[in-house]
Amino acid sequence: MWQTQRDGVLYLRLPSLDEVDPLFSEKKRLLHARNLHLIFELLLPSPSGALLEMLDQIVYAARILYLNEVEIYFIEDDDFGPFSPRNELQSLNSLLAMLVPLLSNAKPEELEALHELQKETISMINKFSDQNIDEVIIEEFDTTVEELLLKWGESHGAKSKVKIAYFDGVGRGAVAAEDIEIGESVLEIPETIIISEDLIRESDIFDVLNEWDGMTTDSMLLLWSMRERYNPASKFKNYFATLPDTFNTGLSFGVDSLAVLQGTLVLEELLQAKEHLWKQYESLCLALCAWYPNIFPPELYSWDKYLWACELWYSNSMKVVCTDGKLRTCLVPIAGFLNHSLCPHVINYGRVDAETKSLKLRLARKCKRGEQCYLSYGSLPGSHLVTFYGFIPKGDNPYDVIPLDFEATESDDNQCLVIETPITNHMLRGTWFSRSNKPHTFGLPPRLLTHLRSILKNSDMEHPEDANKDNERAVLETINSIFESMKEGIGDIDNSNNCEDLSWDVKLALRYKGIQLKILSSVLSSCATGLKALGSNP
Ligand SMILES: C[S@@+](CC[C@H](N)C(=O)[O-])C[C@H]1O[C@@H](n2cnc3c(N)ncnc32)[C@H](O)[C@@H]1O
């Protein structure tokens, strides 16, 4: 909050670090190590240079405040950001959000500085957006059912600034029908047309489901939507009419695509998810159809239809805090047309506005007329997006990490110079993300290096210089050997087939595999550079 405590001085206070945030102590340490504070002062009037210097410090601190688990793991001592599009947009928008109420209560001598800060922050967001304008190809596509849904939404009070179009390789998406500025809502969806567990309570299947041993809300939602999809009298028939017959997520991968994924992380995730769903299908659908065939007609509860419902909820649902304060998994008609991007327009959308009782999707960066408007589905790795959504986003995904779990050792306790909580879950990602100029990191995460240095320590007291070098070499050789065997396990990409002839799932599997190989190769080449600098070959 801004406040003028002394005449002629403007104070800014960023939100305090949240003690319940699991990253609280790491963020506190990072702020301290970078000599960053959450309270800022500016003498009024001040030259523009001083104001911009202060703004830089505020942005550096905000970036730390809004880091997530993956971003914080990869942070390098000499890097002040931006750390990711998500982090940047959230940090800059949080500054804007703080300025808005202060501008309306500002004293005359504060106005100029506040306006300049607002203008500069918007300009930083715009510059950032301009680097992320998506070139799109819109194909000819009949949008009759989508338009019917928009009209139905409007008749229930929904407000929309988008049209639905078809994009090459992405499917349908929402295109801005007018220029939409930062902070404006692109969509406002009334709570009354959001699909959530409340609807099931009103439905005729509720009593049976409620009595069923081990029934969960998620399962109720699946079973309800399988029936509602074919209910001609459904309030949501316009919504169901817009849904595809098949979703094409990783859960529908055939044997050829699974073969392509041999040795990759996603294969395990996919097989586990599929097995879990099959068990659920047996214990839910088959059993309910046998006990209550009139309420759960077997033809509506086949395995294919169950998988369709799972894919619908995995790929289209949103977590929303409703006006009663409860967090629910929901299907949000119309908002379900928004695709995901690593640099989205809408980042925070999870709370129904108490006053208007509608879910407002506000822009964190502007969207020009004719541009596709994107949402963030979350900071998700490619394996999750392939399995549950069936796509890989354009661009380098900073959350595409390869986890490396080490057993905790006693020496982990000695790591508190670097981090306060010992970490045993390490990870690696493409080393091209690194901007560190520090020697001896070679784009590899400092936390992983510190951990390995500590467990591979060799204390040669007579020749400490050699011990350090040996330690460094052992670290790089260890990473190198782990990644060599991962790369061998995945194998090469067979380029003998014409890509155009391949099925959607094989194409997607090949893209995923290509990205994994690129990440593994970047790590191996960092190790090779490091070992060469130490005078040895991998
Ligand atoms: C909530 S829906 C978005 C609308 C969807 N495109 C449609 O036609 O109904 C989520 C699905 O859209 C697709 N999708 C979303 N973002 C995408 C992206 N960046 N690239 C490719 N496909 C994407 C995936 O098929 C995903 O499962």
PDBQT file of the ligand as one rigid body, heavy atoms in Angstrom, charges set to zero:
ROOT
HETATM    1  C1  LIG A 601     -10.182 -25.672 -22.995  1.00  0.00    +0.000 C 
HETATM    2  S1  LIG A 601     -10.001 -26.364 -24.541  1.00  0.00    +0.000 S 
HETATM    3  C2  LIG A 601      -9.652 -24.988 -25.566  1.00  0.00    +0.000 C 
HETATM    4  C3  LIG A 601     -10.512 -24.960 -26.815  1.00  0.00    +0.000 C 
HETATM    5  C4  LIG A 601     -10.204 -26.030 -27.842  1.00  0.00    +0.000 C 
HETATM    6  N1  LIG A 601      -9.132 -25.595 -28.719  1.00  0.00    +0.000 N 
HETATM    7  C5  LIG A 601     -11.429 -26.403 -28.622  1.00  0.00    +0.000 C 
HETATM    8  O1  LIG A 601     -11.377 -26.407 -29.854  1.00  0.00    +0.000 OA
HETATM    9  O2  LIG A 601     -12.432 -26.725 -27.987  1.00  0.00    +0.000 OA
HETATM   10  C6  LIG A 601      -8.463 -27.167 -24.310  1.00  0.00    +0.000 C 
HETATM   11  C7  LIG A 601      -7.963 -27.922 -25.523  1.00  0.00    +0.000 C 
HETATM   12  O3  LIG A 601      -7.547 -26.991 -26.528  1.00  0.00    +0.000 OA
HETATM   13  C8  LIG A 601      -6.361 -27.435 -27.181  1.00  0.00    +0.000 C 
HETATM   14  N2  LIG A 601      -5.310 -26.437 -26.895  1.00  0.00    +0.000 N 
HETATM   15  C9  LIG A 601      -5.288 -25.524 -25.910  1.00  0.00    +0.000 A 
HETATM   16  N3  LIG A 601      -4.199 -24.748 -26.000  1.00  0.00    +0.000 NA
HETATM   17  C10 LIG A 601      -3.506 -25.185 -27.051  1.00  0.00    +0.000 A 
HETATM   18  C11 LIG A 601      -2.281 -24.788 -27.656  1.00  0.00    +0.000 A 
HETATM   19  N4  LIG A 601      -1.546 -23.773 -27.184  1.00  0.00    +0.000 N 
HETATM   20  N5  LIG A 601      -1.849 -25.477 -28.741  1.00  0.00    +0.000 NA
HETATM   21  C12 LIG A 601      -2.562 -26.521 -29.245  1.00  0.00    +0.000 A 
HETATM   22  N6  LIG A 601      -3.739 -26.931 -28.725  1.00  0.00    +0.000 NA
HETATM   23  C13 LIG A 601      -4.210 -26.277 -27.645  1.00  0.00    +0.000 A 
HETATM   24  C14 LIG A 601      -6.047 -28.792 -26.594  1.00  0.00    +0.000 C 
HETATM   25  O4  LIG A 601      -6.638 -29.745 -27.411  1.00  0.00    +0.000 OA
HETATM   26  C15 LIG A 601      -6.731 -28.754 -25.241  1.00  0.00    +0.000 C 
HETATM   27  O5  LIG A 601      -7.084 -30.025 -24.765  1.00  0.00    +0.000 OA
ENDROOT
TORSDOF 0
